Amino acid sequence: MKAKAIRKNKIDMTHGSIMKNVLLFAIPIIIGNILQQLYTTVDTLVIGAYCGHTSLAAVGTSSQPVEVLLCIFLGIGTGISILISQYCGARDEDKLKRTCESAISFVYICGIPIALLGWFYAPHMLRFMNVPADTFEYALLYTRIVLIGALGNIGYNVNAGILRGLGDSSSSLIFLAVSCVVNIILDLLLVAHFGMDVRGVAIATSLAMFLSWLTSIAYIRKRFPDLGFTLLPRRVDPEEFKNIITIGLPIGLNNSLYSFGHVAIQSMVNAQGSVFMAGNSVAGRITGLTNIAITGLSAAATTFSGQNYGAKNYSRLKEGHVVIPVFSGLITLAFGLMFISIRMPILRIFSKDEMVLLYAGRYVFVMLLSQWFYAIFNGIICIVNGIGNVRYTTVINILMLWAVRIPAAWAITRFFNGKWLMLCFPISFSFGMVCMVAYYIFSPSWKEVMAMAAATETKQSAPSVGILL
């Protein structure tokens, strides 16, 4: 018999139409990502309207050091989501509860130290990034305040991962809607009315994330009471905490190294001046919108893979391992072509500076023509991560950044033109996609999964033998 917590699972990826379930799962996440983009877009609009281009550049560049500190812990949160999806597929309520208890403790173990560490770490990272003098103080202020809210950020993302693992992707819309409304109100109040500039934007962001976290706790307690979810930690289950670290740490380290690599690239961007920085920051508002399909379908791919692997439903896993990444790539390409055609009218909403618009338009064009490579690459990675094989994906992610993207960026700035630095992204996207397709073809681990799928299909298709009496 299914446990109550599992029966309340909204989408069971182990049965029914694969793409229908994937889309039903992904659409709420996509809408949620639109809300998150609105979240950051409002910040950019308010700063662009009431502050200068140095403030705009400061917020854009400050996101990188924040990601470096947060990504390792959010990656471990992804490990929690993978475990939850596997236990959900296996219908193991006991392990579900023990993993949730350990996840609650994980939020506090990570969130409080990172807030303290971030205060002292921020100026050193910003200096490493070559943040210009006219932007440095604003960037430092924003980074420190946002990192103080790390507990709320980690808490929300861990809880959202738990819900995705259970098959509930729509609830995040509630939390993000509340957070987005609060963020907009606080932005207008603190920046437009009280003139707090970057400080006001950072405070609004942190308070909104805390509210999302608290709302998610209240929702889980009401929707899944059998999980015994609490605000404060009660205990850590050693076995499940070990499982969380085993699966989540490689993803977290990869995410952190990835973000640190982006800091290195951002330092090259910063070397081109504050106008170029502002152009990249504005362009990110459009390129971020095209990422919404990637993020939603990738989350669906992870849950699909985890639930079917946990249920030993290998034939279904075989059926979906190609169609999901390809579909993600096609959707991303369609979004990209649409936004390329209307990029300049959108960009003019954020800035009137012609040079800023020139650099922003160029960035959008280059990125959106190639982002579908990344969509296919990331879709395959999420399928592989969902079954717990995180080592290969971690290595490829690291190579894609440190062996391809950063050297390409350096070569472009050194031998070509730094204002075309964004070309390093399509180069690395292509490399990553080829490597993950190669995993499907050559990996012994994946061949084993496909062999089990073939054996299951053979067994199911074999005719039954009876005795006529």
Secondary structure by P-SEA (a helix, b strand, c coil): cccccccccccccccccaaaaaaaaaaaaaaaaaaaaaaaaaaaaaaaacccaaaaaaaaaaaaaaaaacaaaaaaaaaaaaaaaaaaaaccaaaaaaaaaaaaaaaaaccaaaaaaaaaaaaaaaaaaccccccaaaaaaaaaaaaaaaaaaaaaaaaaaaaaaacccaaaaaaaaaaaaaaaaaaaaaccccccaaaaaaaaaaaaaaaaaaaaaaaaaaaccccccccccccccaaaaaaaaaccaaaaaaaaaaaaaaaaaaaaaaaacaaaaaaaaaaaaaaaaaaaaaaaaaaaaaaaaaaaaaacaaaaaaacccaaaaaaaaaaaaaaaaaaaaaaaaaaaccccaaaaaaaaaaaaaaaacaaaaaaaaaaaaaaaaacccaaaaaaaaaaccccaaaaaaaaacccccccccaaaaaaaaaaaaaaaaaacccaaaaaaaaaaaaaaaaaabbbbbbcc
